[in-house]
Amino acid sequence: MQRMEQALKVGLALGVFALAGLGMANAQATATATAGLQLSAFGGLTGTYTGVALGKNLGITAGIDATFRPFFGVFPSLELRGTYPIHDGRVDSQKNFLGGIKLSKHIGRIQPYGDFMAGSGEIRFNPPYPNPDDTILYQQTASVVLAGGGGADLLVTDHFGVKADFQFQHYDSPVTPSGSVYAKAFTIGVVYRLPFGGLGRRY
């Protein structure tokens, strides 16, 4: 668990520092050099139905996006995000660090999107949770996480906006008969777009 927490914290910290570093470096570049890229960061509160019994979490989600030139009106992005629980509920807590692709449409200041991501995740049980045969109690399990979902950003200014996001997440875990846990995560947060790049001026 400690290794997973450290990896998640280090990954998020590196992502934030990398984003800040890119912003400072590219702020000095010409509009031509940055015209094909827009960087943004987001964060918010996440409510998760964990998919184990009636488990619920309250967590913090943060991430970064790199958005490229549109193809046929659709903007492709690469995204990194992580979720860390701050209130575990009474059954289990889930944390993950994910990366993947996002496709968005820009309709004025409203930007709906869909995404698909994969990464690593951990489920911690409190108290320990039995397998279906009641032969083993698990304190935690770790697995690859697959996630798909979507949402929308609403830009309030040229650089700040609000985000509504939903993710359907798959964990492998021996505590269910199928060996799978399906979580539903809802996030409300804010978005900050770095003030450089030609893409930002066309949003």
C-alpha positions as CSV (number, residue, x, y, z in Angstrom):
1,M,0.0,0.0,0.0
2,Q,2.8,2.4,0.9
3,R,4.5,1.8,-2.4
4,M,1.2,2.5,-4.3
5,E,0.6,5.7,-2.3
6,Q,4.2,6.8,-3.0
7,A,3.9,6.0,-6.7
8,L,0.6,7.9,-7.0
9,K,2.0,11.0,-5.1
10,V,5.2,11.0,-7.1
11,G,3.4,10.5,-10.4
12,L,1.0,13.4,-9.7
13,A,3.8,15.6,-8.4
14,L,6.0,14.9,-11.5
15,G,3.0,15.6,-13.7
16,V,2.4,19.0,-12.1
17,F,6.0,20.0,-12.2
18,A,6.3,18.8,-15.8
19,L,3.3,20.8,-16.8
20,A,4.6,23.9,-15.0
21,G,8.0,23.5,-16.6
22,L,6.5,23.1,-20.1
23,G,4.4,26.2,-19.5
24,M,7.4,28.3,-18.5
25,A,9.5,27.0,-21.4
26,N,6.8,27.4,-24.0
27,A,5.7,30.9,-22.8
28,Q,9.0,32.1,-24.4
29,A,8.3,30.4,-27.7
30,T,6.7,31.9,-30.7
31,A,3.1,31.4,-31.7
32,T,4.2,29.3,-34.6
33,A,6.1,26.9,-32.4
34,T,3.1,26.4,-30.0
35,A,0.2,26.6,-32.5
36,G,-0.3,22.9,-32.5
37,L,-0.5,22.2,-28.7
38,Q,-2.5,23.3,-25.7
39,L,-1.7,22.2,-22.2
40,S,-4.2,22.2,-19.3
41,A,-4.5,21.0,-15.8
42,F,-7.6,20.0,-13.8
43,G,-8.6,18.9,-10.3
44,G,-11.7,18.2,-8.3
45,L,-13.6,16.2,-5.8
46,T,-14.6,12.6,-6.8
47,G,-17.4,10.5,-5.5
48,T,-17.0,6.8,-6.2
49,Y,-19.4,3.9,-6.0
50,T,-16.7,1.3,-5.6
51,G,-18.6,-1.8,-6.8
52,V,-17.8,-3.8,-3.6
53,A,-21.0,-4.3,-1.5
54,L,-22.3,-0.7,-1.0
55,G,-18.8,0.9,-0.8
56,K,-18.5,4.6,-1.4
57,N,-15.4,6.9,-1.4
58,L,-14.8,10.6,-1.5
59,G,-11.5,11.4,-3.2
60,I,-9.4,14.0,-5.0
61,T,-8.7,13.7,-8.7
62,A,-6.0,15.7,-10.5
63,G,-4.6,15.5,-14.0
64,I,-3.0,17.1,-17.0
65,D,-3.9,17.2,-20.7
66,A,-2.0,17.8,-23.9
67,T,-4.4,18.7,-26.7
68,F,-3.4,18.7,-30.4
69,R,-4.7,20.0,-33.7
70,P,-8.2,18.9,-34.6
71,F,-9.0,16.2,-37.1
72,F,-12.4,16.6,-38.8
73,G,-13.5,18.9,-36.0
74,V,-12.4,16.5,-33.1
75,F,-9.5,17.5,-30.8
76,P,-7.3,14.6,-29.7
77,S,-5.6,14.7,-26.3
78,L,-3.2,12.7,-24.2
79,E,-4.2,12.7,-20.5
80,L,-2.7,11.6,-17.2
81,R,-4.8,11.6,-14.1
82,G,-4.8,10.1,-10.6
83,T,-7.4,9.7,-7.9
84,Y,-6.7,9.4,-4.2
85,P,-9.4,8.8,-1.5
86,I,-9.7,11.2,1.4
87,H,-12.7,9.5,2.9
88,D,-12.8,5.7,2.6
89,G,-16.3,4.8,3.6
90,R,-17.0,1.6,5.5
91,V,-16.1,-1.1,2.9
92,D,-13.1,-0.2,0.7
93,S,-11.1,2.6,-0.7
94,Q,-9.8,2.8,-4.3
95,K,-6.9,4.8,-5.8
96,N,-5.5,4.7,-9.2
97,F,-3.1,6.4,-11.7
98,L,-4.2,6.4,-15.3
99,G,-3.2,7.6,-18.7
100,G,-4.9,7.5,-22.1
101,I,-6.6,9.3,-24.9
102,K,-9.4,11.9,-24.9
103,L,-11.4,13.1,-27.9
104,S,-13.4,16.4,-27.6
105,K,-15.6,18.7,-29.5
106,H,-15.4,22.5,-29.0
107,I,-18.9,24.1,-29.2
108,G,-18.2,27.7,-28.1
109,R,-17.1,27.5,-24.5
110,I,-18.6,24.0,-24.0
111,Q,-16.2,21.2,-24.6
112,P,-17.8,17.7,-24.4
113,Y,-15.4,14.7,-24.5
114,G,-15.0,11.0,-24.3
115,D,-11.9,9.1,-23.1
116,F,-10.3,5.7,-22.6
117,M,-7.5,5.1,-20.1
118,A,-5.5,2.4,-18.5
119,G,-3.1,2.3,-15.5
120,S,-2.6,0.8,-12.1
121,G,-4.9,0.8,-9.1
122,E,-5.3,-0.5,-5.6
123,I,-8.3,-1.5,-3.5
124,R,-7.9,-1.5,0.3
125,F,-10.5,-3.2,2.4
126,N,-11.5,-2.0,5.9
127,P,-12.2,-4.3,7.6
128,P,-10.6,-7.2,5.6
129,Y,-13.0,-8.6,3.0
130,P,-13.5,-12.3,2.3
131,N,-13.3,-14.1,-1.1
132,P,-16.5,-15.7,-2.3
133,D,-15.6,-19.0,-0.6
134,D,-14.9,-17.3,2.8
135,T,-11.5,-19.0,2.9
136,I,-9.3,-15.9,2.6
137,L,-9.5,-12.3,4.0
138,Y,-8.0,-9.6,1.8
139,Q,-6.7,-6.4,3.2
140,Q,-5.8,-5.0,-0.2
141,T,-5.6,-6.0,-3.9
142,A,-3.7,-4.4,-6.8
143,S,-4.4,-4.7,-10.5
144,V,-4.4,-3.0,-13.9
145,V,-7.3,-0.6,-14.2
146,L,-9.2,0.0,-17.4
147,A,-11.4,3.1,-17.6
148,G,-13.8,4.7,-20.0
149,G,-16.1,7.7,-19.7
150,G,-16.6,11.3,-20.6
151,G,-17.9,14.6,-19.5
152,A,-17.7,18.3,-20.4
153,D,-15.7,21.4,-19.6
154,L,-17.4,24.8,-19.5
155,L,-14.9,27.6,-19.9
156,V,-15.8,30.6,-17.8
157,T,-12.9,32.7,-19.0
158,D,-10.2,32.0,-21.6
159,H,-8.1,30.1,-19.1
160,F,-10.4,28.9,-16.3
161,G,-13.4,26.5,-16.5
162,V,-15.5,24.0,-14.6
163,K,-15.5,20.2,-15.2
164,A,-18.1,17.5,-14.9
165,D,-16.7,14.0,-15.4
166,F,-17.8,10.4,-15.2
167,Q,-15.6,7.3,-15.4
168,F,-16.5,3.6,-15.4
169,Q,-13.5,1.6,-14.1
170,H,-12.6,-2.1,-14.1
171,Y,-10.4,-3.6,-11.4
172,D,-9.4,-7.2,-11.1
173,S,-10.1,-8.5,-7.6
174,P,-10.5,-12.0,-6.0
175,V,-13.3,-10.8,-3.6
176,T,-16.0,-11.2,-6.2
177,P,-17.2,-14.4,-8.0
178,S,-16.4,-12.9,-11.4
179,G,-12.9,-11.7,-10.3
180,S,-13.9,-8.2,-11.4
181,V,-14.9,-5.0,-9.6
182,Y,-16.7,-2.2,-11.5
183,A,-16.5,1.2,-10.0
184,K,-18.3,4.4,-11.0
185,A,-16.5,7.7,-10.4
186,F,-18.1,11.1,-10.6
187,T,-15.9,14.3,-10.5
188,I,-16.8,17.9,-10.2
189,G,-13.8,20.3,-10.5
190,V,-12.0,23.1,-12.2
191,V,-9.8,23.4,-15.3
192,Y,-6.9,25.7,-16.0
193,R,-5.5,26.2,-19.5
194,L,-1.9,27.4,-19.7
195,P,-1.9,30.9,-21.4
196,F,0.1,30.0,-24.6
197,G,-0.5,28.2,-27.9
198,G,-2.5,28.9,-31.0
199,L,-5.1,26.2,-30.1
200,G,-6.2,28.2,-27.1
201,R,-7.1,31.2,-29.3
202,R,-9.3,29.0,-31.5
203,Y,-11.4,27.5,-28.7
